[in-house]
Amino acid sequence: MNPAAFWSDGLRFAFGTLTVFPVAVRRWDRGAARAGMTLAPVAGLAVGLLAAATGLLLLVLGASPLLAAVASAAVPAVLTRGLHLDGLADTADGLGSGKPAEDALRIMKQSDIGPFGVITLLFVLLGQVAALSQAYGDSWARGALAAVVAAGVGRLVLTFAARVGVPAARPEGLGAAVAGVVPVRGALLAGSGVAVLAGGAGALLGGAGVLSSVLAVLLGCVCAEGVLRHCVRRFGGVTGDVFGALEETAVTVALVAFCLFA
């Protein structure tokens, strides 16, 4: 794939599958999936910038840091039609059921949300809002940076989850379409790029900004990797729901880390 086609098809795939932006996916093959999942953090950057802009707008209009935090947490859900949150809830139900892989996967495909999913959604969203509220309370710039970095990390872990060697749990679905498409080297390069950009943006807030931004990237990826490995052991591979759970896990951990190391 030449560079121009890589960027074009990859960006279309990333935005067309990971956001509600009106982008037509022209190719739905392994090559396009490889490019799209490699460039997933770019879609995260766009989502994060819109989330931060919404929070900042509310602050300018006189809203409290808490209200700005709620808006910044709501925007990514709107821009993804809640698919990642839905995937988190379904994965929590599958893992919480304690059933064998086949039965757990069947539970995850059901349209309803069970008690494990509800509880997980509640605490994850509370954690995200609380962390963003603290960040906005420290300073408007810190809150905006936290929203952007967390969104980028959330999509970066999808790049890692789509790397070569990670199997699909089902022969169909989004998980099967993107499982194992990203070379390990490509995933590492994407991770390095996100860490460098996050650290560079954090430098605008001084040394503490660099530290909190880089640690947010690292800890978000480490925790998501732990969830990924557990899901592969339990389900036999990844699914679209697992990707959603990984994204929300990374976002939450990144936001908490951003506050703890401020």
FENSULSUL-V813539 format. One record per residue. N is the residue number from 1. RES is the residue in one small letter. PSI is psi in radians with two decimals (* if undefined). Layout:
# FENSULSUL-V813539
N RES PSI
N RES PSI
This chain:
# FENSULSUL-V813539
1 m 2.18
2 n 2.79
3 p -0.71
4 a -0.79
5 a -0.64
6 f -0.88
7 w -0.78
8 s -0.97
9 d -0.64
10 g -0.78
11 l -0.69
12 r -0.76
13 f -0.79
14 a -0.87
15 f -0.59
16 g -0.50
17 t -0.43
18 l -0.08
19 t 3.03
20 v 0.13
21 f 2.44
22 p 1.31
23 v 2.23
24 a 2.19
25 v 1.90
26 r -0.45
27 r 2.41
28 w 1.12
29 d -3.14
30 r -0.59
31 g -0.80
32 a -0.66
33 a -0.68
34 r -0.82
35 a -0.76
36 g -0.76
37 m -0.49
38 t -0.64
39 l 0.19
40 a -0.67
41 p -0.43
42 v -0.72
43 a -0.67
44 g -0.66
45 l -0.76
46 a -0.77
47 v -0.77
48 g -0.70
49 l -0.70
50 l -0.65
51 a -0.78
52 a -0.71
53 a -0.67
54 t -0.79
55 g -0.76
56 l -0.67
57 l -0.75
58 l -0.69
59 l -0.73
60 v -0.60
61 l -0.02
62 g 0.14
63 a 2.84
64 s 2.82
65 p -0.59
66 l -0.78
67 l -0.69
68 a -0.65
69 a -0.74
70 v -0.76
71 a -0.73
72 s -0.50
73 a -0.49
74 a -0.60
75 v -0.84
76 p -0.61
77 a -0.72
78 v -0.74
79 l -0.12
80 t 0.18
81 r 0.45
82 g 0.25
83 l -0.67
84 h -0.67
85 l -0.69
86 d -0.72
87 g -0.66
88 l -0.81
89 a -0.77
90 d -0.70
91 t -0.69
92 a -0.70
93 d -0.72
94 g -0.79
95 l -0.72
96 g -0.37
97 s -0.48
98 g 0.21
99 k 2.85
100 p 2.87
101 a -0.83
102 e -0.77
103 d -0.69
104 a -0.71
105 l -0.61
106 r -0.70
107 i -0.71
108 m -0.48
109 k -0.27
110 q 2.62
111 s -0.37
112 d 2.89
113 i 2.25
114 g -3.11
115 p -0.65
116 f -0.71
117 g -0.74
118 v -0.83
119 i -0.74
120 t -0.79
121 l -0.74
122 l -0.91
123 f -0.60
124 v -0.83
125 l -0.67
126 l -0.73
127 g -0.74
128 q -0.79
129 v -0.74
130 a -0.75
131 a -0.77
132 l -0.67
133 s -0.74
134 q -0.73
135 a -0.79
136 y -0.59
137 g -0.59
138 d -0.86
139 s 2.68
140 w -0.72
141 a -0.71
142 r -0.70
143 g -0.77
144 a -0.75
145 l -0.71
146 a -0.74
147 a -0.73
148 v -0.83
149 v -0.77
150 a -0.71
151 a -0.68
152 g -0.73
153 v -0.67
154 g -0.63
155 r -0.44
156 l -0.69
157 v -0.38
158 l -0.62
159 t -0.80
160 f -0.66
161 a -0.38
162 a 0.22
163 r 2.82
164 v 2.36
165 g -0.27
166 v 2.00
167 p 2.90
168 a 2.51
169 a -0.43
170 r 2.74
171 p -0.06
172 e 3.00
173 g 3.09
174 l -0.67
175 g -0.78
176 a -0.56
177 a -0.53
178 v -0.12
179 a 2.26
180 g 0.34
181 v -0.40
182 v 2.14
183 p 2.55
184 v -0.71
185 r -0.72
186 g -0.68
187 a -0.73
188 l -0.67
189 l -0.72
190 a -0.74
191 g -0.74
192 s -0.70
193 g -0.75
194 v -0.74
195 a -0.74
196 v -0.78
197 l -0.71
198 a -0.77
199 g -0.68
200 g -0.72
201 a -0.66
202 g -0.45
203 a -0.39
204 l -0.36
205 l 0.13
206 g -3.00
207 g -0.67
208 a -0.59
209 g -0.71
210 v -0.84
211 l -0.88
212 s -0.65
213 s -0.83
214 v -0.72
215 l -0.57
216 a -0.73
217 v -0.86
218 l -0.85
219 l -0.64
220 g -0.74
221 c -0.71
222 v -0.81
223 c -0.71
224 a -0.64
225 e -0.68
226 g -0.75
227 v -0.72
228 l -0.84
229 r -0.65
230 h -0.72
231 c -0.67
232 v -0.70
233 r -0.72
234 r -0.71
235 f -0.22
236 g 0.03
237 g -2.87
238 v 2.73
239 t 3.06
240 g -0.64
241 d -0.71
242 v -0.69
243 f -0.74
244 g -0.72
245 a -0.69
246 l -0.73
247 e -0.84
248 e -0.61
249 t -0.84
250 a -0.73
251 v -0.81
252 t -0.82
253 v -0.71
254 a -0.74
255 l -0.75
256 v -0.76
257 a -0.66
258 f -0.64
259 c -0.71
260 l -0.57
261 f 0.40
262 a *
